[in-house]
Amino acid sequence: MSEKPASKGLREKNKQQKLESILKVARELFAEKGYEDTTTREVAERAQIATGTLFLYVKDKQDLLLLVFYEDIGRLINEAFADLPAQVSLLDELITIFRHFFSFYQRDPSTAQAYIKEQLFLRGKVGYYRKTMDLIERLIHQISLRIEQARQRGEVRQDLDVEMAATNFFALYYGVLTDWLWGEYELEKALQLLHRSFELQLRGLCS
């Protein structure tokens, strides 16, 4: 006898709620103890589940880290583009957008560093690699929409490849972000470098 749709739906809802509870606990422990010092056993204990149950949802601590950040970054993208000031230049828009990301990573730089490291070795984890690329593509698409609006205002060249320009801005941001997380600069200097890099890029887009 097949499972009733209502019963199946309730089971899926309960499963999703339990995963959300696990991620909430993992996020708390990463913030309190740091990623390296947090164990899956501690996550399970605080979530009030058996360790074996935890492993029905994630394979290891790395999976927990990725899922926590995917959830947070997805929300962060929405917030970054919702809070944009009106009637400002493209440069100011871009700096405002990426300040959100630096502020987010500043809350727990060591865990953010662990997340960036994990991103570099995802090709063996197809699902996680695809999710990472989806988030990056979503961010780049949103940036491209801002660049398109700037083109309509006459702020950048009319023949500009908007998608490529957005990808270049993301690459500049990512380079500064990783250098900052690994201690190359203080935050204020990193933001100044980001501003100068974007400014230089925009000169090429306007000429």
QUIFENHU-V601228 format. One line per field, one symbol per residue. burial: I if it has 9 or more other ideal C-beta (glycine too) atoms within 8 Angstrom, else O. Layout:
burial: ???
This chain:
burial: OOOOOOOIOOOOOOOOOIIOIIIOIIIIIIOOOIIOOIOIOIIIOIIOIOIOIIIOOIOOIOIIIIIIIIIIIIOIIOIIIOOIOOOOOIIIIIIIIIIIIIOIIOOIOIIIIIIIOIOOOIOOOOOIIOIIOOIIOIIIIIIIOIIIOIIOOOOIOOOIOIOOIIIIIIOIIOOIIIIIIOOOIOIOOIIOIIIOIIIOIIOOIOO
